[in-house]
């Protein structure tokens, strides 16, 4: 039985997408800063283009579209967090920051190593 049919039978609905006016209100509330890494969305146009709204408790897991459940997040942090569920925002933020640091180490040890070292 398809998932959408099961949801209809049990009356389970997913939270609606966040509209542009709603997203702008969240961005304003959070001062256009990623709540996970602190990226300043007002610093440059490129940063501003990376801003998204994240459902702390994911829509895919029953999260609702309430102000307390919505935060400003840059696209990388939103991707890292994905649909994982955390008890608190702080747990989610700690997970994202830890994963970003792991990726930073990988970047510095693999992507930035000299071309000669990669050829061998």
N, C-alpha and C positions, 0 to 999 in steps of 0.2 A: 504494500500500500504506500503510495507516495507521501512524503513528509507533509506537504501542504494539506492533504486530506486528513491526516492524523491531527494536524493542528486545528483544522476546522471542527473535527469531531469533539476534541477536548477543549475547544475554545481558547487555544493558545495562540496569541498573536505576537508578532514581532514589532518592536518599536519602529516607528516611521523614520525615514531618513531625515536628516537635519537640513532645513531649508537655508538658503543664503542669508536671509535676515536673522534667523536664529543663530547661525554660525557666527555672524558678525557680533552678535550680543555676547556670545561665549568668548570670542577673541577680545572684545573690549573688557569684559570682566577679568580676564587673565592677562591683560595688558599686552596682548599679542606675543606672549612668551610661551614656549613649549613647557608644559608643567612637568615633563620628565627630565629634559636636559637643560632647559633654560635658554634655548635658542631665541634670540630677539627677532621677532617677525617684522619689526619696524626698522631694523638696522639697514636692510637693503631690500630692493624689490625681489631678488632671488630668495631671500629668507621668507619674505611675505608669501611668495608662491608656494613655499613648502608647508605652510600652516594648514592643519586639518582639525576636525573635531573628533575626539576619541570618546567612545563609550567605555568608561572605566569597567563597568560590568557589561561585557559585550552583548550586543543585540542578538547575536547568534546563540547566546546562552540565556536569553530571557531578559536582558537588561532593558530598562525603560528609558524613554527620552525625558528625563528629569534633569533640571539644572545641576543637581548634586552628582549626577552620573555622567555629566559631559565636561570634558576638559579640552583645552587647546593642546595640540600635539603636532610636532613636525612629522612629516611623512616617514622618516627613518624610525623614529620612536614608535609611531603608530604601527608600523610594520613589525618591529621587533616584538611589541606587546601582542599583536595579533588578537586572537580570540581567547587567549588564556584568561582564566578567571582567578582573581585575587580577592582576599577578604577585605583588604583596604587599598586605598590609593597609594599609600606609602609602600606597601608590599609590591605593587605594580611598578612604582617608580624605582625601587631598589633593584628589581629584576631587570628593568630596561637599562639602568645605569651600569649594572654588572655586565650585561650582554654587550653594551656599547664598548666597554673597556676591553672585553675579550676580542671584539672585532678590531679595535684600535691596535692591539698587540699584533694580531694577524696581519693587518695592513702594514705595520712598520716592519715586521719580520719577513713578510713574503712579497708584498706588492712593491715595496721600496728598496728591496735588496738590489745590489748592482747587477746589471745585465750579464756580466761575466759569470757571476755566481749562478744565475739561472741557466746558462748555457751548459754548464758542466753536469 
